[in-house]
Amino acid sequence: MYVATLIAPKGALDPALVESLRNAWGGGSVQWLSPDEAAEFSLEQMPSNRWQVWEELQGLRTDLIVQAAEGRAKRMLLADMDSTMIEQECIDELAEEAGVGAHVRDITARAMNGEIDFEGALVERVALLKGLPEAVIDRVLETRISFMPGGRALVATMKAQGGYAALVSGGFTAFTAHVAEVLGFDAHRANRLIVACGVLSGEVERPILGRAAKVTALEEITAWLGIGAGDVIAVGDGANDLGMLGRAGTGVALHAKPSVAAQCDVRVMHGDLTALLYLQGYAASEFA
């Protein structure tokens, strides 16, 4: 059995659209997870035209996820940070403070789209931060960083259901420590900026946490918890997330770069982070 889930921004999901698709696919009765925002229905088989329908629904600001019904509620959340749990790329915001914002943003965009090597791009960008006072990090956290909508509900609900939440970022520990504490993550991993005499040295500690390290984190944490990769829901937006998204039981491309989304079966382009709860079958009334 399969489940089709439709998710849109609050108030944007048309009940007539949901019923029309259910009828066309011969699905079971519609279950509303949140009025005019999220609904689901069962299917006996995977529709052959699901990606054609997915494409059509994009114009209606509606996400469509079709997945196996069994085992869709997961026991662990593994999340990227930049442009996933927060709305910014932390290195880009530091670069703005250093006066090299436009240049660094361009490198970041190409790295996240998979056009250039992530580790090399990180080394190049960090070098441009040399001489920036360490105190700027706190100012960036206070004035430039905002949380992605739905993040608190996502983490709190999964933990209330006995789940574990880990933040794994190609960014920096100075940021993941704060984000993990505020949102309630159980653990965080990221790169560490080297600081000397109160200023950034322009270097990052090795080994660099990139694509392979995110997969390693998934494997190490699941082994420690005594669960399998199939028990994990992972979320990210960049090319360096593809490894963990492909390894997890459910890998969610969230507002992802086109080249990244194209490689993922579960794509959330319009909903916020609560979409990860809806696609696991949680109703809004069950959110923590």
MOZI-V815247 format. One record per residue. RES is the residue in three letters. PHI is phi as a letter, one per 30 degrees, with the letter a starting at -180 (* if undefined). PSI is psi in degrees with one decimal (none if undefined). OMEGA is omega as a letter, one per 20 degrees, with the letter a starting at -180 (999 if undefined). Layout:
BEGIN
<<RES;PHI;PSI;OMEGA> <RES;PHI;PSI;OMEGA>>
END
This chain:
BEGIN
<<MET;*;150.2;r> <TYR;b;165.5;r> <VAL;b;132.1;r> <ALA;c;125.9;r> <THR;c;130.0;r> <LEU;c;130.4;a> <ILE;b;135.5;r> <ALA;b;167.2;r> <PRO;e;153.7;a> <LYS;e;127.5;r> <GLY;i;-0.5;a> <ALA;c;-5.7;a> <LEU;d;115.8;a> <ASP;d;118.8;r> <PRO;e;-35.3;r> <ALA;d;-35.6;r> <LEU;d;-43.9;a> <VAL;d;-46.2;a> <GLU;d;-38.9;r> <SER;d;-44.1;a> <LEU;d;-39.3;r> <ARG;e;-44.1;r> <ASN;d;-42.7;a> <ALA;d;-35.4;a> <TRP;c;-1.9;r> <GLY;i;40.1;a> <GLY;d;173.1;r> <GLY;d;-173.3;a> <SER;d;146.9;a> <VAL;d;132.5;r> <GLN;c;121.6;r> <TRP;d;120.0;r> <LEU;d;-27.8;r> <SER;a;125.1;a> <PRO;e;127.5;r> <ASP;h;22.4;r> <GLU;b;-43.6;a> <ALA;b;134.4;r> <ALA;b;160.1;r> <GLU;b;158.8;r> <PHE;a;154.5;a> <SER;d;155.3;r> <LEU;b;147.6;r> <GLU;d;-21.3;r> <GLN;b;161.8;r> <MET;d;123.6;a> <PRO;d;136.4;a> <SER;d;-21.8;a> <ASN;c;25.5;a> <ARG;d;-36.8;a> <TRP;d;-28.5;r> <GLN;d;-43.6;r> <VAL;d;-41.8;r> <TRP;e;-45.8;a> <GLU;d;-42.1;r> <GLU;d;-37.2;a> <LEU;d;-21.4;r> <GLN;e;-37.1;r> <GLY;d;-15.1;r> <LEU;c;15.0;a> <ARG;h;40.6;a> <THR;b;129.8;r> <ASP;c;143.6;r> <LEU;b;124.2;r> <ILE;b;125.6;r> <VAL;c;124.0;a> <GLN;b;166.4;r> <ALA;d;139.5;a> <ALA;d;-37.6;a> <GLU;d;131.3;r> <GLY;i;17.1;a> <ARG;d;-22.2;r> <ALA;d;122.1;a> <LYS;c;164.2;a> <ARG;c;-6.1;a> <MET;b;140.3;r> <LEU;c;126.5;r> <LEU;b;114.8;a> <ALA;b;138.1;r> <ASP;d;162.6;r> <MET;c;-61.5;a> <ASP;d;129.5;a> <SER;h;19.3;r> <THR;b;-70.3;r> <MET;d;-23.9;r> <ILE;c;162.6;a> <GLU;d;-5.0;a> <GLN;c;172.0;r> <GLU;c;115.2;a> <CYS;d;-36.1;a> <ILE;d;-32.2;r> <ASP;d;-37.9;a> <GLU;d;-37.0;r> <LEU;d;-39.3;a> <ALA;d;-34.9;r> <GLU;d;-41.5;r> <GLU;d;-28.5;a> <ALA;d;-3.4;r> <GLY;i;15.4;r> <VAL;b;30.9;a> <GLY;e;-50.4;a> <ALA;d;-41.9;a> <HIS;d;-45.9;a> <VAL;d;-38.9;r> <ARG;e;-38.1;r> <ASP;d;-43.9;r> <ILE;d;-43.6;r> <THR;e;-46.4;a> <ALA;d;-43.0;a> <ARG;d;-36.4;r> <ALA;d;-43.3;a> <MET;d;-24.1;r> <ASN;d;-1.5;r> <GLY;i;15.4;a> <GLU;d;-27.3;r> <ILE;b;162.1;a> <ASP;d;130.2;a> <PHE;d;-48.6;a> <GLU;d;-43.3;r> <GLY;d;-38.9;r> <ALA;d;-35.9;r> <LEU;d;-45.5;r> <VAL;e;-43.2;a> <GLU;d;-42.8;a> <ARG;d;-40.8;r> <VAL;d;-36.4;r> <ALA;e;-31.2;a> <LEU;d;-9.5;r> <LEU;c;0.5;a> <LYS;e;131.4;r> <GLY;j;-6.7;r> <LEU;d;130.4;r> <PRO;d;138.1;r> <GLU;e;-30.5;a> <ALA;d;-19.6;r> <VAL;d;-28.9;a> <ILE;e;-46.1;r> <ASP;d;-37.4;r> <ARG;d;-39.4;r> <VAL;d;-43.7;r> <LEU;e;-38.8;a> <GLU;d;-36.3;a> <THR;c;-18.7;a> <ARG;c;-12.9;a> <ILE;c;129.8;r> <SER;b;152.4;a> <PHE;d;144.1;r> <MET;d;132.6;r> <PRO;e;139.7;r> <GLY;j;-7.6;a> <GLY;d;-43.7;a> <ARG;d;-43.3;r> <ALA;d;-39.5;a> <LEU;d;-53.7;a> <VAL;d;-46.4;a> <ALA;d;-40.6;a> <THR;d;-43.6;r> <MET;d;-37.3;r> <LYS;d;-35.3;r> <ALA;d;-26.0;r> <GLN;c;11.9;r> <GLY;j;10.8;a> <GLY;d;171.3;r> <TYR;c;141.7;a> <ALA;b;125.0;r> <ALA;b;136.6;r> <LEU;c;121.3;a> <VAL;b;113.5;a> <SER;b;145.6;r> <GLY;d;1.9;r> <GLY;d;-139.2;a> <PHE;b;147.3;a> <THR;d;-30.2;r> <ALA;d;-26.0;r> <PHE;c;-43.5;a> <THR;d;-34.3;r> <ALA;d;-42.4;a> <HIS;d;-48.0;a> <VAL;d;-42.2;r> <ALA;d;-40.6;a> <GLU;d;-45.0;a> <VAL;d;-41.6;a> <LEU;d;-12.0;r> <GLY;j;21.5;r> <PHE;d;148.4;r> <ASP;d;-27.5;a> <ALA;a;159.6;r> <HIS;b;147.4;r> <ARG;b;140.0;r> <ALA;a;-176.4;r> <ASN;d;154.2;a> <ARG;c;122.0;r> <LEU;d;138.0;r> <ILE;d;128.4;a> <VAL;c;135.0;r> <ALA;b;126.1;r> <CYS;h;36.7;r> <GLY;i;6.2;r> <VAL;b;156.2;r> <LEU;d;134.1;a> <SER;d;-13.1;a> <GLY;i;12.9;a> <GLU;b;159.5;r> <VAL;b;142.2;a> <GLU;d;145.2;r> <ARG;c;156.7;i> <PRO;d;151.3;a> <ILE;d;135.5;r> <LEU;d;106.2;r> <GLY;b;-147.8;a> <ARG;e;-49.7;a> <ALA;d;-37.1;a> <ALA;d;-28.4;r> <LYS;d;-37.8;r> <VAL;d;-41.7;r> <THR;d;-41.7;r> <ALA;d;-44.1;r> <LEU;e;-46.8;a> <GLU;d;-41.5;a> <GLU;d;-42.8;a> <ILE;d;-41.6;r> <THR;d;-37.9;r> <ALA;d;-41.9;r> <TRP;d;-37.3;r> <LEU;d;-16.4;a> <GLY;i;31.6;r> <ILE;b;174.0;r> <GLY;c;168.8;r> <ALA;d;-29.1;r> <GLY;d;-15.1;r> <ASP;d;6.1;a> <VAL;c;138.7;r> <ILE;c;122.5;a> <ALA;c;148.9;a> <VAL;b;137.8;r> <GLY;a;178.8;a> <ASP;b;-13.0;a> <GLY;c;169.8;a> <ALA;d;-31.8;a> <ASN;d;-5.5;r> <ASP;c;-11.8;a> <LEU;d;-34.5;r> <GLY;d;-50.1;a> <MET;d;-32.0;r> <LEU;d;-37.7;r> <GLY;d;-27.3;a> <ARG;d;-32.2;a> <ALA;d;156.3;r> <GLY;e;-40.5;r> <THR;b;116.1;r> <GLY;c;117.9;a> <VAL;c;119.9;r> <ALA;d;111.2;a> <LEU;c;114.8;a> <HIS;h;42.9;a> <ALA;d;161.0;r> <LYS;e;143.9;a> <PRO;e;-42.1;a> <SER;d;-25.8;r> <VAL;d;-48.4;a> <ALA;e;-37.6;a> <ALA;d;-19.6;a> <GLN;c;7.6;a> <CYS;b;140.1;r> <ASP;d;-25.9;a> <VAL;c;112.7;a> <ARG;b;125.5;r> <VAL;c;105.5;a> <MET;c;-19.5;a> <HIS;b;-33.8;r> <GLY;d;171.4;r> <ASP;c;-163.6;a> <LEU;d;-17.2;r> <THR;d;-16.2;r> <ALA;e;-31.4;r> <LEU;d;-23.4;r> <LEU;d;-43.1;r> <TYR;e;-43.7;a> <LEU;d;-12.6;r> <GLN;d;-4.8;r> <GLY;j;3.7;r> <TYR;d;137.3;r> <ALA;d;157.5;a> <ALA;e;-31.3;r> <SER;d;-14.3;r> <GLU;c;-4.0;a> <PHE;d;140.8;r> <ALA;d;none;999>>
END
